[in-house]
Amino acid sequence: MKKVVNVLSVTGFMFFGAIQSTFAQEGAAEESQTFHQILKQNFIDGGPEFMGIVLVALILGLAIAIERIIYLNMATTNTKKLLANVDDALSSGGVEAAKEVCRNTKGPVASIFYQGLDRVDEGVEEAEKAVVSYGGVQMGQLEKNVSWISLFIALAPMLGFMGTVIGMIGAFNDIAVANDISPAVVAGGIKVALLTTVFGLIVAIILQIFYNYIVAKIDSIVNSMEDASISLIDLLVKYKK
């Protein structure tokens, strides 16, 4: 997690530094600008104060999302194969052989199996309680830091709207100072208002896509955990007979 955050943070600060380095430069002719240059110019026009905060929200949100996706993909286990291996181990070598299979298998399902097998000598009911309890622990591990992504999803558009309000206040101040309501006077403030809103919404949309994927992945793993846990209890009941 720390490595992912560090890499994305450095990338974000480099991007932000590149934007600031262009702040004092004369704009090239519009027809010769690339998409990257236009993006940087709009970022600057929107005001580095609010746009920078929204950018930080995007970087942190993506860092957490990528870390969760990597973790969830590593936590995905072929439960049918694991159940078959545990069944074979119970039949041939007993509980210790089955526990060794779980120790050599990565993922939350294998960890839950190990806890159940570790308590099987105390009875199937105790093993079932251990499976249920440790299943809750593993679910907490799967959902770790996901709430931060939802925070950044809510925070990014709010920051954009705040920039919008400040931009409109600036536009009305310009009208009051110039004592003129011509489009040229208010165009700058309105542009800032629109750019901050758009950027905040874009960040929220990007993070929302990642968030929905992560939630769907967690639900899939949890369903597999529950099905596999029921199958394990059935195996233990058969083994105890």
Backbone hydrogen bonds in HBPLUS format (Angstrom, degrees):
<---DONOR---> <-ACCEPTOR-->    atom                        ^
c    i                          cat <-CA-CA->   ^        H-A-AA   ^      H-
h    n   atom  resd res      DA  || num        DHA   H-A  angle D-A-AA Bond
n    s   type  num  typ     dist DA aas  dist angle  dist       angle   num
A0005-VAL N   A0001-MET O   2.93 MM   4  6.19 165.7  1.95 156.4 160.3     1
A0006-ASN N   A0002-LYS O   2.87 MM   4  6.02 161.2  1.91 149.4 154.8     2
A0007-VAL N   A0003-LYS O   2.96 MM   4  6.16 164.6  1.98 151.5 155.2     3
A0008-LEU N   A0004-VAL O   3.02 MM   4  6.20 173.4  2.02 154.9 156.7     4
A0009-SER N   A0005-VAL O   2.79 MM   4  5.82 150.9  1.87 147.0 156.2     5
A0010-VAL N   A0006-ASN O   2.93 MM   4  6.07 164.9  1.95 150.4 153.9     6
A0011-THR N   A0007-VAL O   3.02 MM   4  6.24 158.4  2.06 146.0 152.4     7
A0012-GLY N   A0008-LEU O   2.86 MM   4  6.04 155.1  1.92 143.5 150.4     8
A0013-PHE N   A0009-SER O   2.86 MM   4  6.13 162.0  1.89 154.8 159.2     9
A0014-MET N   A0010-VAL O   2.89 MM   4  6.06 152.8  1.96 146.5 154.4    10
A0015-PHE N   A0011-THR O   2.92 MM   4  6.16 154.0  1.99 145.2 152.5    11
A0016-PHE N   A0012-GLY O   2.79 MM   4  6.04 159.4  1.83 149.6 155.8    12
A0017-GLY N   A0013-PHE O   2.75 MM   4  5.90 150.4  1.84 142.1 150.5    13
A0018-ALA N   A0014-MET O   2.90 MM   4  6.11 150.0  1.99 141.9 150.0    14
A0019-ILE N   A0015-PHE O   2.99 MM   4  6.30 145.5  2.12 143.1 152.6    15
A0020-GLN N   A0016-PHE O   2.98 MM   4  6.29 159.1  2.02 147.1 152.2    16
A0021-SER N   A0017-GLY O   2.92 MM   4  6.10 147.7  2.02 145.1 153.9    17
A0022-THR N   A0019-ILE O   3.14 MM   3  5.46 144.9  2.27 103.7 113.6    18
A0023-PHE N   A0020-GLN O   2.98 MM   3  5.04 157.0  2.04 104.4 111.8    19
A0025-GLN N   A0022-THR O   3.15 MM   3  5.13 152.2  2.23 102.0 110.5    20
A0032-SER N   A0029-ALA O   3.00 MM   3  5.52 148.9  2.10 113.5 122.6    21
A0033-GLN N   A0030-GLU O   3.32 MM   3  5.38 164.0  2.35 105.2 109.9    22
A0038-ILE N   A0034-THR O   2.97 MM   4  6.26 158.8  2.01 152.3 158.2    23
A0039-LEU N   A0035-PHE O   2.88 MM   4  6.08 157.1  1.93 149.9 156.4    24
A0040-LYS N   A0036-HIS O   3.01 MM   4  6.25 159.1  2.06 146.5 151.6    25
A0041-GLN N   A0037-GLN O   2.90 MM   4  6.09 157.8  1.95 146.9 153.4    26
A0042-ASN N   A0038-ILE O   2.90 MM   4  6.12 158.6  1.95 150.1 155.5    27
A0043-PHE N   A0039-LEU O   2.96 MM   4  6.15 148.7  2.06 142.4 151.6    28
A0044-ILE N   A0040-LYS O   2.96 MM   4  6.25 154.5  2.03 147.9 154.1    29
A0045-ASP N   A0041-GLN O   2.83 MM   4  6.07 159.8  1.87 148.6 154.9    30
A0046-GLY N   A0042-ASN O   2.91 MM   4  6.02 141.1  2.07 140.0 149.3    31
A0047-GLY N   A0044-ILE O   3.02 MM   3  5.33 155.5  2.08 107.5 115.4    32
A0051-MET N   A0047-GLY O   3.06 MM   4  5.98 162.2  2.10 171.2 168.8    33
A0052-GLY N   A0048-PRO O   2.84 MM   4  5.13 143.2  1.98 120.2 130.0    34
A0054-VAL N   A0050-PHE O   3.05 MM   4  6.33 162.3  2.09 153.1 157.6    35
A0055-LEU N   A0051-MET O   2.90 MM   4  6.10 150.1  1.99 143.0 151.8    36
A0056-VAL N   A0052-GLY O   2.97 MM   4  6.24 152.1  2.05 145.2 152.1    37
A0057-ALA N   A0053-ILE O   3.00 MM   4  6.34 153.1  2.07 145.5 152.9    38
A0058-LEU N   A0054-VAL O   2.97 MM   4  6.32 148.6  2.07 144.5 153.1    39
A0059-ILE N   A0055-LEU O   2.93 MM   4  6.24 160.1  1.97 152.5 157.3    40
A0060-LEU N   A0056-VAL O   2.92 MM   4  6.12 173.3  1.92 158.2 159.5    41
A0061-GLY N   A0057-ALA O   2.92 MM   4  5.89 157.3  1.97 141.4 148.8    42
A0062-LEU N   A0058-LEU O   2.88 MM   4  6.00 161.1  1.92 149.4 154.4    43
A0063-ALA N   A0059-ILE O   2.91 MM   4  6.08 151.8  1.99 144.9 153.3    44
A0064-ILE N   A0060-LEU O   3.02 MM   4  6.28 164.2  2.05 152.8 155.4    45
A0065-ALA N   A0061-GLY O   2.92 MM   4  6.08 160.4  1.96 146.5 152.9    46
A0066-ILE N   A0062-LEU O   2.84 MM   4  5.94 167.0  1.86 151.7 154.6    47
A0067-GLU N   A0063-ALA O   3.05 MM   4  6.19 160.1  2.09 144.2 150.2    48
A0068-ARG N   A0064-ILE O   2.90 MM   4  6.11 156.6  1.96 150.1 156.5    49
A0069-ILE N   A0065-ALA O   2.91 MM   4  6.14 158.5  1.96 150.3 156.4    50
A0070-ILE N   A0066-ILE O   2.99 MM   4  6.19 164.3  2.02 151.6 155.3    51
A0071-TYR N   A0067-GLU O   2.98 MM   4  6.15 162.6  2.01 145.6 150.9    52
A0072-LEU N   A0068-ARG O   2.80 MM   4  5.93 165.7  1.82 154.4 158.3    53
A0073-ASN N   A0069-ILE O   2.96 MM   4  6.06 156.1  2.01 146.3 152.7    54
A0074-MET N   A0070-ILE O   3.02 MM   4  6.25 152.3  2.10 145.6 153.2    55
A0075-ALA N   A0071-TYR O   2.87 MM   4  6.09 132.9  2.10 139.1 153.2    56
A0076-THR N   A0073-ASN O   3.39 MM   3  5.31 152.5  2.47  94.7 102.4    57
A0079-THR N   A0077-THR O   2.99 MM   2  5.54 112.8  2.45 111.7  94.5    58
A0082-LEU N   A0078-ASN O   3.04 MM   4  6.32 160.0  2.08 152.1 158.4    59
A0083-LEU N   A0079-THR O   2.81 MM   4  5.97 162.0  1.85 151.3 155.9    60
A0084-ALA N   A0080-LYS O   3.02 MM   4  6.20 156.2  2.08 141.9 148.4    61
A0085-ASN N   A0081-LYS O   2.93 MM   4  6.19 156.1  1.99 148.3 154.8    62
A0086-VAL N   A0082-LEU O   2.87 MM   4  6.10 159.3  1.92 152.3 158.1    63
A0087-ASP N   A0083-LEU O   2.85 MM   4  6.01 157.8  1.90 147.4 153.9    64
A0088-ASP N   A0084-ALA O   2.96 MM   4  6.18 161.1  1.99 147.0 151.8    65
A0089-ALA N   A0085-ASN O   2.88 MM   4  6.06 155.9  1.94 144.7 152.0    66
A0090-LEU N   A0086-VAL O   2.85 MM   4  6.05 157.0  1.90 150.7 156.3    67
A0091-SER N   A0087-ASP O   3.05 MM   4  6.25 153.2  2.13 144.7 152.1    68
A0092-SER N   A0088-ASP O   2.93 MM   4  6.10 149.8  2.02 146.7 154.9    69
A0093-GLY N   A0089-ALA O   2.69 MM   4  5.33 157.1  1.74 143.3 151.6    70
A0094-GLY N   A0089-ALA O   3.02 MM   5  6.22 116.2  2.44 143.6 148.4    71
A0098-ALA N   A0094-GLY O   3.20 MM   4  6.53 153.0  2.28 145.1 153.0    72
A0099-LYS N   A0095-VAL O   2.82 MM   4  6.11 154.2  1.89 154.2 161.8    73
A0100-GLU N   A0096-GLU O   2.99 MM   4  6.21 148.7  2.09 142.0 150.2    74
A0101-VAL N   A0097-ALA O   3.13 MM   4  6.45 147.2  2.24 140.9 149.0    75
A0102-CYS N   A0098-ALA O   3.12 MM   4  6.48 155.0  2.19 145.6 151.7    76
A0103-ARG N   A0099-LYS O   2.88 MM   4  6.15 152.2  1.95 148.1 156.2    77
A0104-ASN N   A0100-GLU O   3.12 MM   4  6.28 144.1  2.25 142.0 150.2    78
A0105-THR N   A0102-CYS O   3.16 MM   3  5.12 162.3  2.19 104.1 108.7    79
A0111-SER N   A0107-GLY O   3.34 MM   4  6.63 153.6  2.41 143.3 150.7    80
A0112-ILE N   A0108-PRO O   2.92 MM   4  6.16 154.8  1.98 150.0 156.3    81
A0113-PHE N   A0109-VAL O   2.91 MM   4  6.18 161.0  1.95 150.8 156.3    82
A0114-TYR N   A0110-ALA O   2.97 MM   4  6.17 155.5  2.03 144.8 151.2    83
A0115-GLN N   A0111-SER O   3.13 MM   4  6.43 157.3  2.18 145.8 150.9    84
A0116-GLY N   A0112-ILE O   3.06 MM   4  6.38 157.7  2.11 152.0 158.0    85
A0117-LEU N   A0113-PHE O   2.87 MM   4  6.12 163.9  1.89 157.6 162.0    86
A0118-ASP N   A0114-TYR O   2.84 MM   4  5.96 144.1  1.97 144.8 155.1    87
A0119-ARG N   A0116-GLY O   3.20 MM   3  5.42 143.1  2.35 100.8 110.6    88
A0120-VAL N   A0117-LEU O   3.33 MM   3  5.07 160.9  2.37  97.2 102.8    89
A0122-GLU N   A0119-ARG O   2.96 MM   3  5.54 150.9  2.04 116.0 124.5    90
A0123-GLY N   A0120-VAL O   3.04 MM   3  5.15 160.1  2.08 106.4 112.4    91
A0127-ALA N   A0123-GLY O   3.10 MM   4  6.39 156.0  2.16 146.4 153.6    92
A0128-GLU N   A0124-VAL O   2.82 MM   4  6.09 150.9  1.91 147.6 155.8    93
A0129-LYS N   A0125-GLU O   2.96 MM   4  6.27 155.5  2.02 147.6 153.9    94
A0130-ALA N   A0126-GLU O   2.98 MM   4  6.23 156.9  2.03 147.4 153.5    95
A0131-VAL N   A0127-ALA O   2.96 MM   4  6.22 153.3  2.04 146.0 153.2    96
A0132-VAL N   A0128-GLU O   2.97 MM   4  6.24 163.1  2.00 152.4 156.2    97
A0133-SER N   A0129-LYS O   2.90 MM   4  6.08 167.9  1.92 152.6 156.2    98
A0134-TYR N   A0130-ALA O   2.91 MM   4  5.94 169.2  1.93 149.3 153.0    99
A0135-GLY N   A0131-VAL O   2.86 MM   4  5.83 136.6  2.05 136.8 149.1   100
A0136-GLY N   A0132-VAL O   3.22 MM   4  6.55 146.5  2.33 144.0 150.4   101
A0137-VAL N   A0133-SER O   3.32 MM   4  6.76 148.9  2.43 140.3 148.5   102
A0138-GLN N   A0134-TYR O   2.96 MM   4  6.23 161.3  2.00 150.0 154.2   103
A0139-MET N   A0135-GLY O   2.95 MM   4  6.14 148.2  2.06 144.0 152.9   104
A0140-GLY N   A0136-GLY O   3.09 MM   4  6.33 151.2  2.17 142.3 149.2   105
A0141-GLN N   A0137-VAL O   3.11 MM   4  6.49 146.4  2.23 143.4 152.7   106
A0142-LEU N   A0138-GLN O   3.02 MM   4  6.34 148.0  2.12 144.1 152.5   107
A0143-GLU N   A0139-MET O   3.07 MM   4  6.33 149.4  2.16 146.7 154.4   108
A0144-LYS N   A0141-GLN O   3.41 MM   3  5.14 160.6  2.45  96.3 101.6   109
A0146-VAL N   A0143-GLU O   3.22 MM   3  5.60 164.3  2.24 126.5 129.9   110
A0148-TRP N   A0145-ASN O   3.14 MM   3  5.43 139.4  2.31 102.3 113.0   111
A0149-ILE N   A0146-VAL O   3.03 MM   3  5.40 129.9  2.29 105.3 117.6   112
A0150-SER N   A0146-VAL O   3.42 MM   4  6.90 155.7  2.48 148.7 154.2   113
A0151-LEU N   A0147-SER O   3.01 MM   4  6.31 143.0  2.15 140.2 150.8   114
A0152-PHE N   A0148-TRP O   3.02 MM   4  6.35 158.7  2.06 150.5 154.2   115
A0153-ILE N   A0149-ILE O   2.94 MM   4  6.22 147.7  2.05 147.1 156.9   116
A0154-ALA N   A0150-SER O   3.11 MM   4  6.33 152.2  2.19 142.0 147.8   117
A0155-LEU N   A0151-LEU O   2.78 MM   4  5.95 150.9  1.86 148.0 157.9   118
A0156-ALA N   A0152-PHE O   2.98 MM   4  5.84 166.9  1.99 145.9 147.5   119
A0159-LEU N   A0155-LEU O   2.90 MM   4  6.13 157.1  1.95 159.4 165.4   120
A0160-GLY N   A0156-ALA O   3.00 MM   4  6.28 153.9  2.07 146.1 154.0   121
A0161-PHE N   A0157-PRO O   2.77 MM   4  6.04 152.6  1.84 147.7 154.6   122
A0162-MET N   A0158-MET O   2.88 MM   4  6.14 147.7  1.99 142.7 151.9   123
A0163-GLY N   A0159-LEU O   2.96 MM   4  6.27 155.5  2.02 146.7 152.8   124
A0164-THR N   A0160-GLY O   2.94 MM   4  6.23 140.8  2.10 137.7 149.4   125
A0165-VAL N   A0161-PHE O   2.91 MM   4  6.25 157.8  1.96 151.0 154.8   126
A0166-ILE N   A0162-MET O   2.97 MM   4  6.25 164.5  1.99 152.5 156.6   127
A0167-GLY N   A0163-GLY O   2.82 MM   4  5.95 152.6  1.90 142.0 150.3   128
A0168-MET N   A0164-THR O   2.92 MM   4  6.20 154.2  1.99 150.7 157.1   129
A0169-ILE N   A0165-VAL O   2.91 MM   4  6.18 152.9  1.98 147.0 155.1   130
A0170-GLY N   A0166-ILE O   2.91 MM   4  6.18 155.0  1.97 146.8 153.4   131
A0171-ALA N   A0167-GLY O   2.97 MM   4  6.25 146.5  2.08 140.3 149.7   132
A0172-PHE N   A0168-MET O   2.97 MM   4  6.29 159.2  2.02 151.4 155.4   133
A0173-ASN N   A0169-ILE O   2.90 MM   4  6.15 147.7  2.01 145.0 154.9   134
A0174-ASP N   A0170-GLY O   2.95 MM   4  6.20 151.7  2.03 145.0 152.0   135
A0175-ILE N   A0171-ALA O   3.05 MM   4  6.39 147.2  2.17 141.0 150.1   136
A0176-ALA N   A0172-PHE O   2.95 MM   4  6.23 155.8  2.01 144.2 150.4   137
A0177-VAL N   A0173-ASN O   2.91 MM   4  6.16 157.9  1.96 151.7 157.5   138
A0178-ALA N   A0174-ASP O   2.92 MM   4  5.98 167.5  1.93 148.4 152.3   139
A0179-ASN N   A0175-ILE O   2.72 MM   4  5.49 125.3  2.02 137.1 151.1   140
A0185-VAL N   A0182-SER O   3.04 MM   3  5.63 143.2  2.18 115.8 125.0   141
A0187-ALA N   A0183-PRO O   2.91 MM   4  5.68 132.9  2.14 154.3 164.6   142
A0190-ILE N   A0186-VAL O   3.07 MM   4  6.23 166.3  2.09 161.2 165.5   143
A0191-LYS N   A0187-ALA O   2.91 MM   4  6.02 153.7  1.98 149.1 156.4   144
A0192-VAL N   A0188-GLY O   3.11 MM   4  6.39 159.1  2.15 149.2 154.0   145
A0193-ALA N   A0189-GLY O   3.02 MM   4  6.25 158.2  2.07 145.1 151.4   146
A0194-LEU N   A0190-ILE O   2.97 MM   4  6.22 160.5  2.00 152.7 156.5   147
A0195-LEU N   A0191-LYS O   2.95 MM   4  6.08 163.9  1.97 153.3 157.9   148
A0196-THR N   A0192-VAL O   3.11 MM   4  6.22 168.0  2.12 154.6 156.7   149
A0197-THR N   A0193-ALA O   3.33 MM   4  6.45 156.4  2.39 140.6 147.0   150
A0198-VAL N   A0194-LEU O   2.98 MM   4  6.16 167.8  2.00 154.0 157.2   151
A0199-PHE N   A0195-LEU O   2.97 MM   4  6.10 168.2  1.99 152.2 155.5   152
A0200-GLY N   A0196-THR O   3.02 MM   4  6.08 160.0  2.06 143.1 148.7   153
A0201-LEU N   A0197-THR O   2.99 MM   4  6.20 158.3  2.04 151.7 157.5   154
A0202-ILE N   A0198-VAL O   2.90 MM   4  6.13 157.2  1.96 152.3 158.8   155
A0203-VAL N   A0199-PHE O   3.05 MM   4  6.25 162.3  2.08 149.5 153.6   156
A0204-ALA N   A0200-GLY O   3.06 MM   4  6.26 158.4  2.11 143.5 149.6   157
A0205-ILE N   A0201-LEU O   2.89 MM   4  6.12 156.2  1.95 150.2 156.3   158
A0206-ILE N   A0202-ILE O   3.00 MM   4  6.25 165.3  2.03 153.1 156.4   159
A0207-LEU N   A0203-VAL O   3.03 MM   4  6.24 171.1  2.04 154.9 157.1   160
A0208-GLN N   A0204-ALA O   2.86 MM   4  5.92 146.5  1.97 142.5 152.5   161
A0209-ILE N   A0205-ILE O   3.13 MM   4  6.38 151.8  2.21 149.1 154.4   162
A0210-PHE N   A0206-ILE O   3.36 MM   4  6.74 163.0  2.39 148.5 151.9   163
A0211-TYR N   A0207-LEU O   2.83 MM   4  6.01 158.0  1.88 148.9 156.0   164
A0212-ASN N   A0208-GLN O   2.93 MM   4  6.10 163.6  1.96 150.9 154.0   165
A0213-TYR N   A0209-ILE O   3.14 MM   4  6.37 158.0  2.19 147.0 152.9   166
A0214-ILE N   A0210-PHE O   2.95 MM   4  6.19 160.9  1.99 152.9 158.0   167
A0215-VAL N   A0211-TYR O   2.92 MM   4  6.16 165.7  1.94 156.2 159.7   168
A0216-ALA N   A0212-ASN O   2.98 MM   4  6.11 160.6  2.02 145.7 151.2   169
A0217-LYS N   A0213-TYR O   2.90 MM   4  6.12 152.0  1.98 146.2 154.4   170
A0218-ILE N   A0214-ILE O   2.87 MM   4  6.13 156.7  1.93 152.0 158.2   171
A0219-ASP N   A0215-VAL O   2.95 MM   4  6.19 162.3  1.99 150.2 154.8   172
A0220-SER N   A0216-ALA O   3.03 MM   4  6.24 153.6  2.10 143.1 150.2   173
A0221-ILE N   A0217-LYS O   3.02 MM   4  6.30 160.2  2.06 150.2 154.8   174
A0222-VAL N   A0218-ILE O   2.87 MM   4  6.07 162.5  1.90 155.5 160.7   175
A0223-ASN N   A0219-ASP O   2.96 MM   4  6.12 159.5  2.01 147.1 152.4   176
A0224-SER N   A0220-SER O   3.07 MM   4  6.32 155.5  2.13 144.0 150.7   177
A0225-MET N   A0221-ILE O   2.85 MM   4  6.12 152.6  1.93 147.9 156.1   178
A0226-GLU N   A0222-VAL O   2.93 MM   4  6.21 158.4  1.97 152.4 157.3   179
A0227-ASP N   A0223-ASN O   3.00 MM   4  6.22 168.2  2.01 151.7 154.9   180
A0228-ALA N   A0224-SER O   2.87 MM   4  5.94 162.8  1.90 148.4 154.1   181
A0229-SER N   A0225-MET O   2.87 MM   4  5.96 148.8  1.97 142.9 151.6   182
A0230-ILE N   A0226-GLU O   3.12 MM   4  6.38 157.7  2.17 148.7 153.2   183
A0231-SER N   A0227-ASP O   3.07 MM   4  6.37 158.4  2.12 146.6 152.8   184
A0232-LEU N   A0228-ALA O   2.85 MM   4  6.11 147.7  1.95 145.3 154.4   185
A0233-ILE N   A0229-SER O   3.07 MM   4  6.36 159.3  2.11 149.7 153.7   186
A0234-ASP N   A0230-ILE O   3.09 MM   4  6.40 155.7  2.15 146.2 153.0   187
A0235-LEU N   A0231-SER O   2.98 MM   4  6.30 150.0  2.07 143.6 151.8   188
A0235-LEU N   A0232-LEU O   3.03 MM   3  4.97 113.3  2.50  92.3 108.5   189
A0236-LEU N   A0232-LEU O   2.89 MM   4  6.23 154.9  1.95 152.6 159.6   190
A0237-VAL N   A0233-ILE O   2.88 MM   4  6.14 156.1  1.94 150.3 156.7   191
A0238-LYS N   A0234-ASP O   3.02 MM   4  6.25 160.7  2.06 147.2 152.1   192
A0239-TYR N   A0235-LEU O   2.80 MM   4  6.05 149.4  1.90 144.6 154.2   193
A0240-LYS N   A0236-LEU O   2.89 MM   4  6.04 147.7  2.00 146.1 153.6   194
